[in-house]
């Protein structure tokens, strides 16, 4: 069952001297119940803005958002409140996301209080259950966020996101602020919770090697647009877009010489002044004349399981 769908979703911000910064441009995607869709791309490509816009933490500038078949694009806050129980977020910085003045018991009970779930005894029992779910002892409830390590704080953030039994979680760079050894623990925790609870997850990361371990499908973003999307193994084994190939070549792999890495030339274009045609053409070694004036649609090449926005296949 399709849990989430966006149609031509866009988000703009006002820029300097009357310009408009196009953070997300006409993104269309679907997410089924229990599925994990990885969103990957360079910093500034619009990944986090996409996740926040889908949750209506920032308001969309165009397009539509459907959740459980309902158009939630323009729902007022009062109508959105009951839907918030089913859609939660895990932020990148676990320390900044947790109120340092509150004990963990209050942090985890707060979503239940806001939504009017249970009495004080039921909420206290739920706090203990949530701590156990993320691998923390019951006595952690009486401590403050600063008394935990970074990995433990992220476990608390995950527990808070799970408090209301959501159907959808947006994990916004949930492991990028952690040490590599801790990253693997949190990735395994999220993967285990997904299987145990049947969660649908929009997993946002700049690291394809992380995305590969948790995602059923991958969407690659560049300058606010999806340039390739499809099953994880298809994209990892046979990427179609030149940008996806460059991202994959940057992953360190045993037995692969450094000379095989594709080093992109130039910088990511200014989103306030995006180039005409394909936004990637100024950095693409395979760019053709058509790439400079015509934007390629996201379409499925013959015989490929993924969709790609590239004139090489049109």
N, C-alpha and C positions, 0 to 999 in steps of 0.2 A: 504494500500500500504506500502511495506517495504521501509522505508526511509534510514535506516542505517543497515549495516551488517558487522560483522567482522568474519573472518575465521582463526582460529589458530593464532590469533594476539599475538605477543610476544615482550617484550622489555627487553634488558639486559644492564647492566652497567659494566664497568671494576671495579674489586675490588682490594683489597690489594694482593700483591705477585702473581700477574697473575691470580687471581680468577675471575670468572664471577658472578655478582649478577643478578639473574633472578627475575626482578620486576614483570613482567607479563608473564604468560606461557600459550600459546596455548588457548587463550580465543575466543570462538565463541558465538556470540549473534546476535539478530536482534532487531530492534526498529521500530515500525510502525509509520506512520504520526499521530500526535496527542496523542501518547501514552507516559506514564511516566514509565521508568524502573528504579527502585531503586537499587543501588549498595551498599552493606553493608558488613562490616567486621572490624576487629581490625585495629588499627593504624599500618601501615607498610605492609598491605596485598596487596597493589598494586592498590587500588581504584583510587586514584588521577592520578597515572601514566597511568592507562588505559584510563581515560577521556582525558588526555592531548595527549596521543598517537593517540586516535581516531581523534582528531582535528588536528593532525600533528604539534602540538606545540613541541612535542618531536618525533623524527623519530623512526618508528618501526624497530625492529631487525629481524622480521620474520612475516609471515602471510599476510593477505590482509584486506583492508578496502574498503567497497563499500558505496558510498553515492549517493542516488537517482539512483541506478543502475550502477553508474560509479566507476571503480576501481581508487581510489585516492591514493593508497599506495605509489606510486613513482612519483606522479605528481610534476613537478618543481614549484618553487614559483610563477612564472608568471601565470601558469595555475591554481594554487590554489587560487590566489587572488579573482577572481569573485565568487568562491565557498565560500569564507569566509563570504560573505553576508548572507549565509544561515546557518552558523554554528558559534555559539557564546558561550562564557563561563562566568559564574559568579564565581569569586574567593572567597576563604574562608575569607580572611582578607580585609574588604572593605576600610580600611584606606590605607593599603599598595598598593591596586589596583588602587587608584585614585591619580593622580598627584597633590601634594599639591600646586604647583605653578600656577595651572590653575583654573579658575572659572568653576562652573558647566556648564555654557553655552558652554564653549569650550570643556569640557570633553564629553558632549553629542553630540556636533556637529562634533567632530573629526572623528568618523566612517563614517559620511556622506561626509566629506571632502576627506578622504582617498579613498573612493569609487567613488568620483565625482558625488554625488547625490545632485541635486538641486542647486539653487543659494543662496546667503546669506540670503535673505528674507525667502525662503522656509525652510532653515535650522533653522532659528530662530523660525519659526512657529512650526517646528517639535520638537524643544527643549521644548517648552511650552506644546505641546501635550504629550510628554514623561513624563514630570513632573506630569501632571495630571493623566496619566495612572498608576503611582506608588504612588499616593496620596500625592504629594508635591505641594506647591503653586508656581505660576509663578515667584515670586520674589526670589525663591531659585536659579534661574539661575545666579544671580549676586553675589553669595557667594562662598567662598572657602570650600574645604572638611573639614577643621578643625573646621568650624563653625557649624557642624552638629553632632548629636549623632551617635552612632554606627549603630542603626537601620535605621536612615535616610541616612547614607552613603551607607548602603547596598541597599536601595531603588534606590539611584543614580546609583549604579553599575548595578542593574537590568535594569534600564532605558537605560543605555548605551548598554547593551546586546540586548535590543529590538529595538535599533535605526534603524536597517536595515531590520526589519521585518523578522527575521530568521525563518527557519523551525525547527532547532534543537538548543537546549541550553543544555550545560553541566553545571550543578549546583554543583560545587565542595565544599562540606561542607559549603554550603551557609548560614547556620544558626548557626553553631557550635561556632562561636566567639561572639555570642550575648547572652544577658540575656534571661532567660527562658520566661519571659513575652513578650519580643520582638520577640523571636523565633516564637511564635504562630502567631503573626501579619504577619511576613514575609512568613511563610508557607501558611497562608491563602491568602496572596497577590499572591504568585507563583501559587497556585491552581486556583485562580480566573483568572489570566492571561492565564493560560493553557487552561481553558474552553473558555474564550473570544476570544483568538487569535488562538486556534487550534495548540498550540505548542507541539512538541515532546521534552521530557526532559529526560536526563540521570542524575538522582538525586543521588549524592554520599553522603553518610553519614555513621558514625559509630553507629548511634542511630536507632535501629529498630522501636522504637515508633514513630519517625519522619517519617521514610520511609513509615510506614504503612498508614499514613494519606494522602500521596501524590501519591503513586505508584499504577499502575495497575498490574505490575509484579515486583518481587524481584529477584536479583541475589546475592547470598552469596559468598564472596570471602575469600579464606584462602591461604596465602603464594603464591599469584600470580595467583591462579586458581579459577575458579567457581566450588563450591562444591554442590550447590543446586540452582535451578532456576525454577520459576513457578509463577502462579497467587498469588497475595498478600494474599488473605484470606486463600488459601490452605496452604501456608507456615506458616502463623501466627497461624492457627488452628491445623495443623497436620504436623509439620516439620519432615522431614525424616532423615536428616544428624545429627549425634551427635553434631557437631559444631553448627549447627543452633539451636538445642535444648538448648545448653548452652547459646547462645546469647539471646534467648527468655526468659530463666529463669532469666536473669539479669535485665529484665525490672521490675521496682517496680509496683505491682498491689495490689489494695485493696482486702483484704480477703485471700491473699496467704501468707502462712507462709514462713519465711526465710529459713527454712530447705528444701524447695523444690528447692532452687537454686542449679544449677549444677556448681560447682567450678572446673575449669580446672586446672590440675596440670602441673607444669613446664612452660617453656617459649616457645614462638614462635620460631621455628628453624631458624637458620641463612640462609637467602636466598642465600648466597654465598656457603653454604654447605648443601643443602636440603637433607633430609633423603630419602632413597630409598623407593619405594612403595608409599603408601598413606602418604602425608606430615603430616596428622593429627594423625597418629597412635601413636606417642610418648606421646600424651596428651589424648588419647581416652580410656575410661574405657571399651569399647566394642571391642577393637582391637583384631584381630585374627592373626594367623601365616601368612596368605596370605597378610595381610595389610602391612607387613614389607618388602615385596619384589615385589609386583605387584601393579601398580597404577590403581585404579578403573576408568573406563570411565564414563563420564556424560551421564546417560541413564535414561529412564522413567520406574520406577517399575510398575508391573502389578496393574492396578486399581488406580494409583496415577496421579494427573494432573500435577505434577512437575517432573523435571529431578533431579537426585541426583548422585553424584560420591561417592559411598560407596559399599564395598563388602558385607555388610549386605543384599543387595537386588540383588546381581548378581547371 
